[in-house]
Each structure stands twice: as structure tokens, then as C-alpha cells.
Amino acid sequence: MDSAYAWIRLAAALLLSTLGGVGMWSIIVALPAVQTEFGVARADASLPYTMTMIGFGLGGILMGRLSDRFGVIVPVAVGAIALTLGFLAAASAATLWQLALSQGLLIGAGSSATFGPLIADVSVWFTRRRGAAVGIIASGNYFAGALWPPVVQHFIAVAGWRHTYLGIGAFCFVSMAPLILMLRRRPPVAGLEVSAGYVGLRRPVDLGLSPAALQMLLAFAAVACCVAMSMPQVHIVAYCSDLGYGPARGAQMLSLMLAFGIVSRLGFGLISDRIGGLRTLLLGSGLQFVALALFLPFDGLAPLYVIAALFGLFQGGIVPSYAIIVREYFPPSEAGVRVATVLTASVFGMALGGWMSGAIFDWTGSYHAAFINGIAWNLMNVAVVVRLLRGPRRAPAHA
């Protein structure tokens, strides 16, 4: 626990998460090209992204169960193979539905193995620095978001989205295989509940809720915050194109947003070690509300760069907070499936929000109402977290 090996393992997991995260961000950058090639409306063009997030979510639960039973190396290896096959299949798609199925069944599911299972695995290798460690591994998704969009956009402009997808598939297979072998050792989960002091002090009754009720509330909160989060993240490239700034500017803003998200996840991880997961979640959700509201009055190029950076800085720590909350109120032997379930809910929120924002754009002809919709969902998340914080509870012991 908190050993030198744990930190080495964390570094390998971070690289895997960064590589596997391309499955989430590539379709966002390719959205304008896909819409043009298939000649469909914005909501229809958002379907492959929605399918990606659904596959990511459902795959996350399956991968979490595999991780709890066989160790994290199994789901990550399966995920790497699925990513490779998925990008090859998507590059050959003749219809939008074929592309959507390739994104959901293979790319989304494959990418899920490099998120939830790795976060859960890292969380059981640390005690004193758990929040910081979870913040670091959760940043892999954002490292991917900061690094991949400009690269993908460049190759789409040069070679088209289909050839770009072929190259991504080949690169995933070659780069991920050596890192997977570094995760062979399994944590001593059987002894963690005793050695770490888990003797019931973190049972959900501390919040006045049953385990099932707490899981459901956390899942709903995750959906709500990520519907709000998806509006800028999923549609920033298309939004900039509509404003006349071009997709390249949008890809730069997405990269900037996620780069600041990395800073946010690292910072909020340290904060959660001091104030706990629930208060950290409330802080992040409140700041996300502020950033979303700033999109309404400002649509100039320079202000959008600033707001994109602020949005990343404010919201990046939200999703890792759920993993910390799960580890605070559930035993470590359930970490894989519990963390994956809540993160799956967040992914469904991203999928729902991505489609919903596209549909609202088609109905209204602008993204103004879509931003308002995101703000409303954000307020629902705040309400749930406030309910949890005000409920009867004892302060959970440090596991």
C-alpha cells in the first residue's frame, strides 16, 4: 500500500488510460467530417458518439466484474483488442449505423477497460494518498482528451477520417500490449478490509441510506452532472464551426479544456484527501455551474478559449469524486463493480447529453437552449449532493 511498486503501477495505468482514451475523443473530432460524408442532421451525426458512450458505460460494468474476479489485466487486454478491431471496422463502415455499432460495441466497450477498472485497481493500492492517486489515474482520460484531438484533427485534414481511424487502430495494438504486462500482480484484496480498518464504519448507513439507495443516488447524480458536462465537451468543435471559427479552433479549445481538466483532477484529488469525496463533488459541481453560465453571454473567439480553460479547470475533479465516495462508503472488495457502476452512469449522462444537445440544436438552430438545458441538469446534481451531505451520518473513518 502506497509503495514504490504502487506508484510504478500507477504510471503504467496512466499511460494505458491515455492511450485507450482515444476511443472517447476521436469521434468528437470526426463529427463534422462524418456529418458531411453521410449527409445527415447534427443529432444523427451525434449518434456514433452516443453509441460510443453507451458501449463505454455497459462495457465498464462488465470490465469491472472481470477485474474483481480475474484481476485488471484481463479486462485491459480485452479492451486493447476491442479498440484495435473497432477502429478497423469503423474505418470500413458503409453506413452511419455501421459506424455507430463499431463505435459502441467495440471502441466504446474497449475504451471502458482503460477507465473504470484502472481507477478501481489504483484505489486499492493506496490509503494515505488515495485521493491523489485516483486523481492521477482519472487524469488519463483527460490526457487523452488533451493530446488526441489536435492529432486526430490534423490527420483527418490530411488523410480523411477513415485513414486516420486505420492508423489509430494499429497504434493502439502496438503501444498498449507492453504496458498491460506491467499490471500482472494482483492486490491483496482479501486482507485489505481488515488491514485498512474497514469494519463497517464506512457502511452507507452513515448517510442514512441503504447500499442500494446510495448507489442509485450516486448514479443519478453522475447522470445529471455529465449531461451538463457533455454540452461543451461533445459539441465544442461543432459549435466553433457554426460560429465561423472552424473545426481546428474547436479541437484546440477541446484540447485546452481537457488539459486544464488534468490540472483539475490532480488538484481535486489532493482536496478530496482533506475534505472527503462528497464535499469535493459539491465544490466541482458548483464551479461547473459557473463555467456553463459563462457560455451564454460570450461567443467571441478569445472569450471561448478562456471559458474552455475555466470549464476544464472547474469540472475536471467531478468524476473522480465518485470513485472516492464509493471507496469511502463501500468495501474495497466491491471496488471494481461499484466504481464501474457509478462511472457507467456518468457515461450514460455524457451519451444522453451529447445526443440531447444535438437534438436541441436541430430544433432551435443554435446551442443557446442546449447550454440552458445543461445548467438545469447541473442544478439537479447539486441538489442530490446537498441531500447526501445533510443526511444523518457519522464521519467515515479513513480506510
C-alpha positions as CSV (number, residue, x, y, z in Angstrom):
1,M,0.0,0.0,0.0
2,D,1.4,3.4,-1.1
3,S,4.6,1.5,-2.0
4,A,7.1,2.3,-4.7
5,Y,5.6,-0.5,-6.8
6,A,2.1,1.1,-6.4
7,W,3.4,4.3,-7.9
8,I,5.1,2.4,-10.8
9,R,1.9,0.6,-11.4
10,L,0.0,3.9,-11.3
11,A,2.3,5.3,-14.0
12,A,1.7,2.3,-16.3
13,A,-2.0,2.5,-15.7
14,L,-1.9,6.3,-16.6
15,L,-0.2,5.6,-19.9
16,L,-2.8,2.9,-20.7
17,S,-5.7,5.2,-19.8
18,T,-4.2,7.9,-22.0
19,L,-3.8,5.6,-25.0
20,G,-7.2,3.9,-24.5
21,G,-8.9,7.2,-24.1
22,V,-8.7,7.9,-27.8
23,G,-11.8,5.8,-28.2
24,M,-13.9,8.5,-26.4
25,W,-12.4,11.6,-28.2
26,S,-11.8,10.6,-31.8
27,I,-15.4,10.6,-32.8
28,I,-16.0,14.1,-31.4
29,V,-13.3,15.5,-33.6
30,A,-14.5,13.4,-36.6
31,L,-18.2,14.6,-36.1
32,P,-18.2,17.4,-38.7
33,A,-16.5,15.1,-41.3
34,V,-18.9,12.3,-40.6
35,Q,-21.9,14.6,-40.9
36,T,-20.7,15.9,-44.2
37,E,-19.9,12.4,-45.6
38,F,-23.2,10.8,-44.7
39,G,-25.3,13.9,-45.3
40,V,-27.3,13.8,-42.0
41,A,-28.5,16.2,-39.4
42,R,-26.5,17.2,-36.3
43,A,-28.4,14.9,-34.0
44,D,-28.0,11.9,-36.3
45,A,-24.3,12.7,-36.7
46,S,-24.1,12.6,-32.9
47,L,-25.4,9.0,-32.8
48,P,-21.9,7.3,-33.1
49,Y,-20.8,9.3,-30.1
50,T,-23.9,8.3,-28.2
51,M,-23.3,4.7,-29.1
52,T,-19.7,5.0,-28.0
53,M,-20.7,6.3,-24.6
54,I,-23.4,3.6,-24.2
55,G,-20.8,0.9,-25.1
56,F,-18.3,2.6,-22.8
57,G,-20.9,2.5,-19.9
58,L,-22.2,-1.0,-20.3
59,G,-18.7,-2.3,-21.1
60,G,-17.5,-0.6,-17.9
61,I,-19.7,-2.7,-15.7
62,L,-18.6,-5.9,-17.5
63,M,-15.0,-4.9,-17.3
64,G,-15.4,-4.1,-13.6
65,R,-16.7,-7.5,-12.9
66,L,-13.9,-9.1,-14.8
67,S,-11.4,-7.0,-12.9
68,D,-12.9,-8.1,-9.5
69,R,-12.8,-11.7,-10.5
70,F,-9.6,-12.1,-12.6
71,G,-7.6,-9.0,-11.9
72,V,-7.3,-5.8,-14.0
73,I,-5.0,-7.3,-16.7
74,V,-7.8,-9.4,-18.2
75,P,-10.3,-6.5,-19.0
76,V,-7.5,-4.2,-20.2
77,A,-6.2,-6.9,-22.6
78,V,-9.7,-7.5,-23.9
79,G,-10.2,-3.7,-24.2
80,A,-7.0,-3.3,-26.3
81,I,-8.1,-5.9,-28.7
82,A,-11.6,-4.4,-29.0
83,L,-10.2,-1.0,-29.6
84,T,-8.0,-2.2,-32.5
85,L,-10.8,-4.2,-34.1
86,G,-13.3,-1.3,-33.5
87,F,-11.2,1.3,-35.3
88,L,-10.6,-1.0,-38.2
89,A,-14.3,-1.8,-38.5
90,A,-15.3,1.9,-38.2
91,A,-12.9,2.9,-41.0
92,S,-14.7,0.4,-43.3
93,A,-18.3,1.4,-42.3
94,A,-20.6,1.9,-45.3
95,T,-23.5,3.5,-43.4
96,L,-23.9,5.7,-40.3
97,W,-25.4,2.8,-38.4
98,Q,-22.4,0.6,-39.1
99,L,-20.1,3.3,-37.8
100,A,-22.3,3.7,-34.7
101,L,-22.3,0.0,-34.0
102,S,-18.5,-0.2,-34.4
103,Q,-18.1,2.8,-32.1
104,G,-20.5,1.3,-29.5
105,L,-19.8,-2.4,-29.5
106,L,-16.0,-2.3,-29.9
107,I,-14.5,1.2,-29.5
108,G,-16.6,2.3,-26.6
109,A,-16.5,-1.1,-24.8
110,G,-12.8,-1.4,-25.4
111,S,-12.0,2.1,-24.1
112,S,-14.1,1.4,-20.9
113,A,-11.4,-1.1,-19.8
114,T,-8.9,1.7,-19.5
115,F,-11.0,3.9,-17.3
116,G,-13.2,2.5,-14.5
117,P,-11.3,-0.8,-13.9
118,L,-8.0,1.1,-13.8
119,I,-9.4,3.7,-11.3
120,A,-10.8,0.9,-9.1
121,D,-7.5,-1.0,-9.3
122,V,-5.4,2.0,-8.3
123,S,-7.7,2.9,-5.4
124,V,-7.0,-0.4,-3.6
125,W,-3.2,0.1,-3.9
126,F,-3.3,3.4,-1.9
127,T,-4.6,4.5,1.5
128,R,-3.0,7.8,2.7
129,R,-2.7,9.2,-0.9
130,R,-5.8,7.6,-2.3
131,G,-7.4,10.8,-3.4
132,A,-4.2,12.0,-5.2
133,A,-3.7,8.6,-6.8
134,V,-7.3,8.4,-8.1
135,G,-7.0,12.0,-9.4
136,I,-3.8,11.0,-11.3
137,I,-5.3,7.9,-12.9
138,A,-8.6,9.6,-13.7
139,S,-6.5,12.2,-15.5
140,G,-5.6,9.6,-18.1
141,N,-8.9,10.2,-19.7
142,Y,-8.2,13.9,-19.9
143,F,-4.6,13.4,-21.0
144,A,-6.1,11.5,-23.9
145,G,-8.5,14.4,-24.5
146,A,-5.7,17.0,-24.4
147,L,-3.3,15.0,-26.7
148,W,-5.5,13.2,-29.2
149,P,-7.9,15.9,-30.6
150,P,-5.3,18.0,-32.3
151,V,-3.5,14.9,-33.6
152,V,-6.8,13.4,-34.9
153,Q,-7.9,16.7,-36.5
154,H,-4.5,17.0,-38.3
155,F,-4.7,13.6,-39.8
156,I,-8.4,14.0,-40.7
157,A,-7.5,17.2,-42.6
158,V,-4.5,15.5,-44.3
159,A,-5.8,11.9,-45.0
160,G,-9.5,11.8,-44.1
161,W,-11.2,10.3,-41.1
162,R,-11.2,6.7,-42.4
163,H,-7.5,6.5,-42.9
164,T,-7.0,8.3,-39.6
165,Y,-9.1,5.6,-37.9
166,L,-7.0,2.8,-39.5
167,G,-3.8,4.4,-38.1
168,I,-5.3,4.8,-34.6
169,G,-6.3,1.1,-34.5
170,A,-2.8,-0.1,-35.5
171,F,-1.2,2.3,-33.0
172,C,-3.4,1.1,-30.1
173,F,-2.4,-2.5,-30.6
174,V,1.3,-1.8,-30.8
175,S,1.6,0.7,-27.9
176,M,-0.8,-0.9,-25.3
177,A,0.5,-4.5,-25.3
178,P,3.8,-3.9,-23.4
179,L,2.1,-1.8,-20.7
180,I,-0.5,-4.4,-20.0
181,L,2.1,-6.9,-18.8
182,M,3.1,-4.5,-16.0
183,L,-0.3,-5.0,-14.3
184,R,0.0,-8.7,-13.7
185,R,0.3,-8.5,-9.9
186,R,-3.0,-8.6,-8.1
187,P,-3.6,-6.6,-4.9
188,P,-4.2,-8.5,-1.7
189,V,-7.9,-7.5,-1.6
190,A,-8.9,-10.2,0.8
191,G,-6.7,-8.7,3.5
192,L,-7.5,-5.0,2.8
193,E,-10.8,-4.9,4.6
194,V,-9.1,-5.8,7.8
195,S,-5.7,-4.3,7.4
196,A,-7.1,-1.0,6.2
197,G,-9.5,-0.8,9.1
198,Y,-12.8,-1.4,7.2
199,V,-15.0,-2.7,9.9
200,G,-18.3,-1.2,8.9
201,L,-17.6,2.5,9.7
202,R,-18.0,3.3,6.0
203,R,-21.3,1.5,5.5
204,P,-23.8,3.6,3.7
205,V,-26.0,3.7,6.8
206,D,-23.7,6.6,7.8
207,L,-25.6,8.6,5.3
208,G,-29.0,7.3,6.5
209,L,-29.3,5.2,3.3
210,S,-29.1,1.5,2.3
211,P,-26.3,0.5,0.0
212,A,-28.7,0.2,-2.9
213,A,-30.2,3.6,-2.2
214,L,-26.8,5.3,-2.0
215,Q,-25.7,3.6,-5.3
216,M,-28.9,4.8,-7.0
217,L,-28.5,8.4,-5.8
218,L,-24.8,8.5,-6.8
219,A,-25.8,7.1,-10.2
220,F,-28.5,9.7,-10.7
221,A,-26.1,12.5,-9.6
222,A,-23.5,11.2,-12.1
223,V,-26.0,11.2,-14.9
224,A,-27.1,14.8,-14.1
225,C,-23.6,16.3,-13.9
226,C,-22.5,14.6,-17.0
227,V,-25.5,15.7,-19.1
228,A,-24.4,19.2,-18.2
229,M,-20.7,18.4,-18.8
230,S,-21.3,16.9,-22.2
231,M,-22.6,20.1,-23.9
232,P,-19.2,21.9,-24.2
233,Q,-17.1,18.7,-24.4
234,V,-19.1,17.0,-27.2
235,H,-20.2,20.0,-29.2
236,I,-17.4,22.5,-28.9
237,V,-15.9,21.5,-32.2
238,A,-19.2,21.8,-34.0
239,Y,-20.1,24.9,-32.0
240,C,-17.0,26.7,-33.3
241,S,-17.7,25.5,-36.8
242,D,-21.2,27.1,-36.6
243,L,-19.7,30.3,-35.3
244,G,-17.4,30.5,-38.3
245,Y,-14.2,29.8,-36.4
246,G,-13.6,26.4,-38.0
247,P,-13.2,22.8,-36.6
248,A,-9.5,23.3,-35.9
249,R,-10.2,26.1,-33.4
250,G,-12.8,23.9,-31.8
251,A,-10.3,21.0,-31.5
252,Q,-7.8,23.4,-29.9
253,M,-10.4,24.5,-27.4
254,L,-11.3,20.9,-26.6
255,S,-7.6,20.1,-26.1
256,L,-7.2,23.2,-23.8
257,M,-10.4,22.3,-21.9
258,L,-9.1,18.8,-21.2
259,A,-5.6,20.0,-20.4
260,F,-6.9,22.2,-17.7
261,G,-9.1,19.2,-16.7
262,I,-5.9,17.4,-15.9
263,V,-4.9,20.1,-13.5
264,S,-8.4,20.0,-12.0
265,R,-8.3,16.3,-11.4
266,L,-4.9,16.4,-9.8
267,G,-5.9,19.4,-7.6
268,F,-9.3,18.0,-6.6
269,G,-7.6,14.7,-5.8
270,L,-5.5,16.4,-3.2
271,I,-8.5,18.3,-2.0
272,S,-10.5,15.1,-1.5
273,D,-7.8,13.7,0.8
274,R,-8.6,16.6,3.1
275,I,-12.4,17.2,2.8
276,G,-13.7,13.9,1.5
277,G,-15.4,12.8,-1.7
278,L,-18.9,14.4,-1.2
279,R,-17.7,17.9,-0.4
280,T,-15.2,17.7,-3.3
281,L,-18.1,16.7,-5.6
282,L,-20.2,19.6,-4.4
283,L,-17.3,22.0,-5.0
284,G,-16.7,20.8,-8.5
285,S,-20.4,20.8,-9.4
286,G,-20.9,24.3,-8.2
287,L,-17.9,25.5,-10.2
288,Q,-19.1,23.7,-13.3
289,F,-22.4,25.6,-13.0
290,V,-20.5,28.9,-13.1
291,A,-18.5,27.9,-16.2
292,L,-21.6,26.7,-18.1
293,A,-23.3,30.0,-17.3
294,L,-20.4,31.9,-18.9
295,F,-21.0,30.3,-22.3
296,L,-24.4,32.1,-22.5
297,P,-23.3,35.7,-22.8
298,F,-19.9,35.2,-24.6
299,D,-19.2,33.6,-28.0
300,G,-16.2,35.6,-29.2
301,L,-13.1,33.6,-30.1
302,A,-10.9,34.8,-27.3
303,P,-13.6,34.6,-24.6
304,L,-14.4,31.0,-25.7
305,Y,-10.7,30.0,-25.2
306,V,-10.8,31.4,-21.7
307,I,-14.2,29.8,-20.9
308,A,-13.0,26.5,-22.3
309,A,-10.0,26.6,-19.9
310,L,-12.1,27.6,-17.0
311,F,-14.6,24.8,-17.7
312,G,-11.9,22.2,-17.7
313,L,-10.4,23.6,-14.5
314,F,-13.7,23.7,-12.7
315,Q,-15.3,20.3,-13.8
316,G,-12.3,18.0,-14.1
317,G,-12.5,16.8,-10.5
318,I,-16.1,15.8,-10.5
319,V,-16.0,12.3,-11.9
320,P,-13.0,11.1,-9.8
321,S,-15.0,12.3,-6.7
322,Y,-17.5,9.5,-7.3
323,A,-14.7,6.9,-7.1
324,I,-13.6,8.4,-3.8
325,I,-17.1,8.4,-2.4
326,V,-17.5,4.7,-3.4
327,R,-14.3,3.8,-1.6
328,E,-15.4,5.8,1.4
329,Y,-18.7,4.0,1.9
330,F,-18.2,0.6,0.3
331,P,-15.7,-2.2,1.0
332,P,-12.6,-2.5,-1.3
333,S,-13.6,-6.0,-2.4
334,E,-16.5,-4.4,-4.3
335,A,-14.5,-1.6,-5.7
336,G,-14.4,-2.8,-9.3
337,V,-18.1,-3.2,-9.9
338,R,-19.2,-0.3,-7.6
339,V,-16.9,2.2,-9.2
340,A,-17.8,0.9,-12.6
341,T,-21.5,1.2,-12.0
342,V,-21.3,4.9,-10.9
343,L,-18.9,5.7,-13.7
344,T,-21.2,3.9,-16.2
345,A,-24.0,6.3,-15.0
346,S,-21.7,9.2,-15.7
347,V,-21.1,7.8,-19.2
348,F,-24.8,7.5,-19.9
349,G,-25.1,11.1,-18.8
350,M,-22.5,12.1,-21.4
351,A,-24.2,10.0,-24.0
352,L,-27.6,11.4,-23.2
353,G,-26.3,14.9,-23.1
354,G,-24.4,14.6,-26.3
355,W,-27.5,13.5,-28.2
356,M,-29.8,15.9,-26.4
357,S,-27.6,18.9,-27.2
358,G,-27.6,17.9,-30.9
359,A,-31.3,17.4,-30.9
360,I,-31.9,20.8,-29.2
361,F,-29.6,22.4,-31.8
362,D,-31.7,20.8,-34.6
363,W,-34.9,22.1,-33.0
364,T,-33.8,25.6,-32.3
365,G,-31.0,26.3,-34.8
366,S,-28.5,27.3,-32.0
367,Y,-26.8,26.0,-28.9
368,H,-28.2,28.6,-26.6
369,A,-31.0,26.4,-25.3
370,A,-28.7,23.5,-25.1
371,F,-26.5,25.4,-22.6
372,I,-29.6,26.2,-20.6
373,N,-30.5,22.6,-20.6
374,G,-27.1,21.7,-19.3
375,I,-27.4,24.2,-16.5
376,A,-30.7,22.7,-15.4
377,W,-29.2,19.2,-15.1
378,N,-26.2,20.6,-13.2
379,L,-28.6,22.1,-10.6
380,M,-30.2,18.6,-10.1
381,N,-26.7,17.2,-9.4
382,V,-26.1,19.9,-6.8
383,A,-29.5,19.1,-5.2
384,V,-28.6,15.4,-4.8
385,V,-25.2,16.1,-3.3
386,V,-26.6,18.6,-0.8
387,R,-29.2,15.9,0.2
388,L,-26.4,13.5,0.9
389,L,-24.4,16.0,2.9
390,R,-27.4,17.0,5.0
391,G,-28.5,13.4,5.7
392,P,-27.8,11.7,9.1
393,R,-24.3,10.3,9.1
394,R,-21.2,9.7,11.1
395,A,-17.9,11.0,9.6
396,P,-16.4,8.0,7.8
397,A,-13.1,6.6,9.1
398,H,-10.1,6.8,6.8
399,A,-9.9,3.4,5.1
